[in-house]
């Protein structure tokens, strides 16, 4: 991997994340597990499903899980790419509302207001919390108002707290169910009902959130991988490529965005992000190398 693909910022939350910035090259052909939403600060972002086909320009797109594609965002001033875990409530709604396979065009009338608000928030707020809220407003608009799952059952709250506290080690269904004082079968059902995800992808997502948190705090990829429960950096890289189409090493971080008081933020609720202004010519917080 060499050269820069683009510069911008990275913000994550449970079940999704956003990369927003300026493209400096064409993203090569790839596919990933996450559902992708992408659009530019103006019409013209381009995609194609194979290198043999011609480019198509869009106002925006929803790309289904595991759909091969390549992206050219050099045709727009700024671009935003959102990734949504398919097993979340929002992911299932996106799958039901848009094509289950392929690249689906988004009309400007549908995406325009929330896209404009996201870019304006990114350019002027410099706040991870505000950018996350604007990104999630995009997802809510596209899912026709579907809201993320909110955990309210005390037993599942104990289980998720246990997972966050032990994310660096192995975590089994049996031990987490025991923390919740439930049988494994009953816990499995209640966990999906409360979180919108099965236990295994939830734990994997939590591991990724921990990785981003550590990398953005300046830790090495190897240190972050071990601390988040991956066997090594290679294991993390393979898993990240499969889920999102790029490895964590593709993001070069330089300082946090403005965030709430650390004591007021639940540990691991979303990964720290960058802090420089996204104005033209400024030093960007995240650099995405060409894959």
Secondary structure, DSSP 8 states (H G I E B T S, - for coil): --SEEEEEEEEEETTEEEEEEEE-SEEEEE--SSEEEEEESSS-EEEESSTTS--EEESEEEE-TT--EEEE-TTSS-EEEEEE-TTSHHHHHHHHHS-SSSEEE--HHHHHHHHHHHHHHHHHT-BHHHHHHHHHHHHHHHTTT--------HHHHHHHHHHHHTTTS---HHHHHHHTTS-HHHHHHHHHHHHSS-HHHHHHHHHHHHHHHHHHTT--HHHHHHHTT-SSHHHHHHHHHHHHSS-GGGEEE-SB-B-S-GGGS-TTSS---B-S--STTS--SEEEE--
